């Protein structure tokens, strides 16, 4: 290669290096306008997925009817051999799936950081009956959609997270007798003009994925658009951001949301009856009977009334505890 060719190759190589290109005298382009968007909570589905219908309708049942408690409850710390309670006692703790974002029901106290609320205290009463220690309980925060699967996978001993007992769910898990009566209603912004489900045609209504509430929204005659989230608190965030028009779930949870945001209000007549029960495995009927014995005790000795008054009494008169029904 002669000297002239070396000079040409070297010059071309230099032109390919960063910063060595010929100057660009064109005027700079205008920057693209910033796109403003309101952030959403994680895992929002808009519109919500439509659940697959069951292969066959569940048999008719009384969803409030559970197994009768034992005639005599075992002494705390001395659970009968071979029972689920004995296995829990041997482990040293009761494992309970709960909500940690449901104000007054299951939530973290902002000062202490401890989990507390009506359902958390209910779990502690069950732990007290097993260990004579209300603190011998491990709480596992789960989403609404997790409630049935974590029981079926035996990752928890029970779920206490406003699980509505239904005939369909009773094919999958066992329920205690009813510990809380509630009804599905609506939470809206004050001044929205929404008064009932009849006002929701084409409007977005939020509920948690895996809840009975989302199914009721999707089947409403006014044909609202169902939006699903992992937690009811996420629905409140969407309402505050103006991304939905209403939240729909049980009234106890809605009243707690309204207590956190006075700019909202609970409206509409109840559209469903929602009995909450402690959910457990179908394989542990003795645990179901034991929990029913605990519920019978706290109904009779005033503990249930004290817990309700402490956590939910701000919403009106304290009702009597739900009456137990048994199918045997």
N, C-alpha and C positions, 0 to 999 in steps of 0.2 A: 504494500500500500504506500503510495507516494505521500509527500508532505502535504500537498494540497488536499487530498482525500481525508487525511487525518484531521485537518483543520475543520472541514465541513462536518465530519462525524462528531467531533468534539463540540462544535457550536450547536448542533441539533440536540445533543444530550443535555447541554446546559439549558436549552429552552424548555426541556421537559421537566426540569427540577422545579419544586414549589418556589414561588417567589421570583422565578426567573423568566416568567412569561412576559409577553409584551403588555404594556399598560392598557387597561380598559377605560376609555374615556367616556363610556356611556353613562348617563345619569342613573343614580341608584333607584331601584324599584321601590314603590311604596310598600311599607310593611302591611302584612295581612291583618285585618281587624281582629282583635281578640274575641273569641267566642265565649260568651258568658253562659254558664250553666249552673243549675242548682244541684249540689251533690246529693245523692240518694244513699240511704242505708244499704248495706250489702244484701244481696240475694232478693231484691225486689222483683216480682213477676207482674208485669203490666201488659196485657191482662193476665190474670192467674191461670195456671194450668187447670184444665177440667179433669177431675179425678175419674178414673175408670169405674164404671158401675160394677157392683159385685156380680160374680158369675151367677149367683142365685140369691134371691132375697132371703135375709136371715129369718129364722123362725120367730113367730110372735113371742114376746116375753114381757115381763114387768121389769124394766131396767133398774128400778129401785130395790128389787128383791135380791137379797144376798144370802149367805150361809149363816145359820144361827150360831151365836157365840157359844163356847163351852159353858157347861153348868157352873163350873168352878175354874176361875182363871189361875194359871200357875203363878207361883211366887217369883217375883223378880230375882234374877240371878240363878234360878233353878228351872230352866226350861226343860220340857220332857225330851228324853233321848229320841233321836231319830227324826225330830221335827225340824222344819225350816227355822224355827226360833232358836233351837239348840245350835244349829250351824251358825246363825248370826251371833249368838252369844259366844261361841268358840272363836269366831273371827275377831270379836272385840268391838264391833261397831255395826250399826245399822246403816245401810247405804240407800239413800233416798234421792230420786230425781225430782228437782224442783225448778221453779222459775227464780231468777235473780234480778229480773227487771220489772216485776209486777208490784207496784207500790201498794203497800199494806197487806199484800198476800204473801209474796216472797221477794225480798229486795235487800240490797246492801245498805245498811245505815250509813249515811254520809259522814257521820262523826266517828263512829266506832269501826266502821268497815265490816261489821259482822252481819251475817245473813239474819234476817228477822222477818216477822209478818205472821199473819194468821196461819198459813199453811206450814210455815217453818215451825211454829209453836206446836202445831198438831203433830208433826213428825217427832218433836221432842217428847211429847206425851207417850208415843209408841215406844221410843227408846227407853223412857223411864220405866215402862211396864216390863221391858225385857231385862234391863241392866240395873234398875233402880238408879239410873243416871241419865238425866235428860240431855246431857252433852255427848253421850256415846253414839253420835250419829255423824256420818259423813255425807255432806250434801254434794250432789252433782248437778250443776246447772245444765239444763237441756232446753231445746226448742220445742215448740208445740208438735212439730212433725216427728220429733224423736220419741215422744212419750210411749207409744206402743212398741216400737222396735227395741228400745233399751230393755224393756221387760222381757220380750221374747228372746233376746240374746243373753238374758240373765246377767246383765251388767249392773243392775240395781235390784234391790229387794222389793222396792215399790216406787210408784210415782205419785206424788201429791202435788198436782199442778193443774187445778181446775179441769180435770178430765171428766167430760160429760159421759155418763153411763148410757150406752145405747145398745139395742139388741144386736146390731152389727158388730160393735166392739166387743160384746160379750162372747163372741165366737173366737176372739183373739187373746183376751186377757180376762182376769177375774176382777170383780169390783166389790169393795166393801159396801156396807149400807151407806146411805146418803149422809154427807157431813155439811153440805151447803146447797141451798136452793137459790137458783138465779135464773134470769131470763134474758134472751137476746134483744138488744135495743140498738140505738144509734147515738154516736157522738158527733157533733157538728160544731162549726164555728158560730158563735153568737151572731145573729143578724143574717144568717145564710138563707133564711126562708124555708129551709128543710124542716119538716115537721114529722114526716113518717116515711116509710118505704115507698109509698105512692109517689113521693116527690123525687125519686131517684132515677127516673128514666134517662138512660144514656150517661149518667154521672158515675164517677169512680168511687167505689166503696172498698175499704181495706179491712182485711182480717188476716189472721195468721194461717200459714200453710199447714194443712193437716187437721184443721179445726172443723167442727160441725158448722161454725159460723160461715165459713167460706162457701160451703155447699148451699146454705140457705140464701146467701147473696146471689149465687149463680142461678138459683131456681126461682128468684123473686119475680112476681108477675110484672113489675114495672121495668124489668130488664136493665138493671144497673150493670156497670162494668166492674167485675171483681178484680181487686189487686191484692196480691199476697205478699207477706213479709215473714221473717223469722220470729218476730216478737210484736206484741201489741204496742209496745213503746215506739217501735219503728213506724207503726201506723200513725201515731200521734205526730211524729216528726214530719211525715208526709203531709198530714193535715195542716200543720203549722206553715209548711212551705208552699201550700196552695197546690200541691200536686194531686190531691184527692179531694173529694167533697164530703166524705163521712168515714167514720170507723164503725164497725159493727161487731160486737162480741157480747159476752154476758155483762149484765148491768153492773155487777160489783167491780169488774175491771174498768168499765167505762167511767163510773163514778170516781174511781181512783185517778184516772187520767184527768178528769175535769178538775179534781182537787189540785193537780199539778199545774194546770193551765186554766185560769179563770176566764179566759177568752173563749172557752168551749162550754158546751152544755149537752146534757143527755136528753134525747127527745124520742118520741114515738112510743106507741103501745108495744108491750112485749109480743114477739112473734113466735117464740119457742120457749119451752120449759126445759131447763138445763140442770139436772141433778148431778152434782159432783160427788164422785166416790174415789177412795184410794184404789189405785190400779195395781194389781199383782199378777204373778204368773198363774196360769190355769193348773200348773203342776203342784201348787202349794196351797191346797184348800185349808190345811190346818192354820196357815198364816192368815188367811182371809178370816177365819173364825176368831183367831186371836185379836186381829185388828178390830173386828166388830165388838169384841169384848171390851177393848179400850174405849171405843166410841160410846158403847152403852154406859161405861163408867163415867166418862166426862159429860155425857148428857145428864146423868142422874145427880152428880155431885156439884154441878154448877160451873165446872171448868169451861165447858163449851160456851156458856153464856158470858163468862168473864173474858174469854178470848175474843168473842165477837164484839163485846162492848169496847174492849181495848182498841181493836183494829178497825172495826167497821161501824161502831156505834155513832160516829159523826154523821152518818148518812140517814139517820132516822131512828125510829124505835127499834129496840133489840127484839127480834122475833124469838119464839121458842125454837129449840133445836129441831131439825127435821126428824120426824118419827121414823124409827127403824122398821123395815119390812124384811121378812125372811121367807124363803121358799121351801124350807124344810122344818 
